[in-house]
Amino acid sequence: MTAVRVLLSARDPGGAAMAQAATSALRAAGDFEVTVAASGPAYDTLAAAGERPLRFELPDGSAHVAVGANPDGLLEGAAALLAQVDPDVLVVTISSLGVGLDEALLARPGGRATFALQDYPGDANAIHGAHAGIYFVRDEAAADLTRRRWGVVAIPVGSLRHAPYAKLDVPGLRSDTRARIGAAAGQAVLGFFAQPADVPGHEGALADLAAALGRLPVKPLVLLRGHPKHPQAAAAHAAALRATGAAVHDASADGAAERWLAACDVVTTCFSHCSMDYAFLDAWSPEPLGSVLFLLTRDETRRFLANHAGVPRPDGVEAGLGRVAERAEDLPTLIARALGPDERRAFHAASRRLPRHARFDVIVDAVRGAAHGRTRPARRAP
């Protein structure tokens, strides 16, 4: 039997995690030949995990452009990649701001079936409205939002990127990491997980958090995790947090995020999807880890989230997975509440309601069926 040739793409850490999980499932099925292409942080993540992805980047070294910007370079690069790999089916990940490799492939499919693995609910980034034929999403709520926003086919399959968490020793990860950063017994650890600085209001939200920390009588140990797309911002962020009088551990360039999330008693961020990573870690932990506080203290951030995600609240809030701070003056009280046992227990109970198992079989069957319905030209000689 001839193997089905699949090209799978990713361009940020969330996409890389989904790509890893999907690639493993497709290869385990035995009748797929999977080639992975990646750009930006996804390339580094996949290479570190032992994958050998094809690197995708534009001549100027960039890998994505803002929505509405000229995508011609991306489209040309995607066409060249398709000519090189000549796949039967395209599987892309949708997990970041702007458009890049994933969206360019969807815009130049060449008659191939296209599938997208969605990370943030409702996301379906596209160039010139060229969406995937099918979007695999986390749950029915994500499917409904995606259908309503974009008019596309969306099928719930669970959270692909979080299915491997079932194999993690979450308590051990938490204990080891807290010891590594010097957290004393009973000391609170507050994590700040940054997003790209081009998220409107992001730097203002960090300033609001720093001001709130400065007013706390007992300072938590602060764990900083800079965004991999903007590593140059970490030093300034660390300085701002240290100016509050708190001890700061900068873990911005130190391995995968899961270890650092597991160490936290409260995770703060504007609306980064690391909050959902934390929730799934909590779901697999026998004891509560902590809670999440979203820093939406700036009007421009709230407007951006509503426009970007199609909903006014970050993913998980409606399900009890985090609280939202909309006023800077409320932050000291909300931080204290987030560190309390009631919030921790409530977050843990909500996390246990998440779909912890993923239906990789649905994805494998769909990709196989689409490939068998296509007339394949002979593979070109190299």
Secondary structure as UniProt FT lines:
FT   STRAND          4..10
FT   HELIX           13..29
FT   STRAND          32..38
FT   HELIX           40..48
FT   TURN            49..50
FT   STRAND          54..55
FT   TURN            59..60
FT   STRAND          64..65
FT   TURN            67..68
FT   HELIX           72..85
FT   STRAND          89..94
FT   STRAND          99..100
FT   HELIX           101..107
FT   TURN            110..111
FT   STRAND          113..118
FT   TURN            121..122
FT   TURN            128..129
FT   STRAND          134..137
FT   HELIX           140..150
FT   STRAND          154..156
FT   HELIX           160..167
FT   HELIX           170..180
FT   TURN            181..182
FT   TURN            185..186
FT   STRAND          189..193
FT   TURN            197..198
FT   TURN            200..201
FT   HELIX           202..215
FT   STRAND          221..225
FT   TURN            228..229
FT   HELIX           231..233
FT   HELIX           234..242
FT   TURN            243..245
FT   STRAND          248..250
FT   TURN            252..253
FT   HELIX           257..262
FT   STRAND          266..269
FT   HELIX           274..283
FT   STRAND          291..295
FT   HELIX           299..309
FT   TURN            315..316
FT   HELIX           317..319
FT   STRAND          323..325
FT   HELIX           328..330
FT   HELIX           331..338
FT   HELIX           341..351
FT   TURN            352..353
FT   HELIX           360..372
//
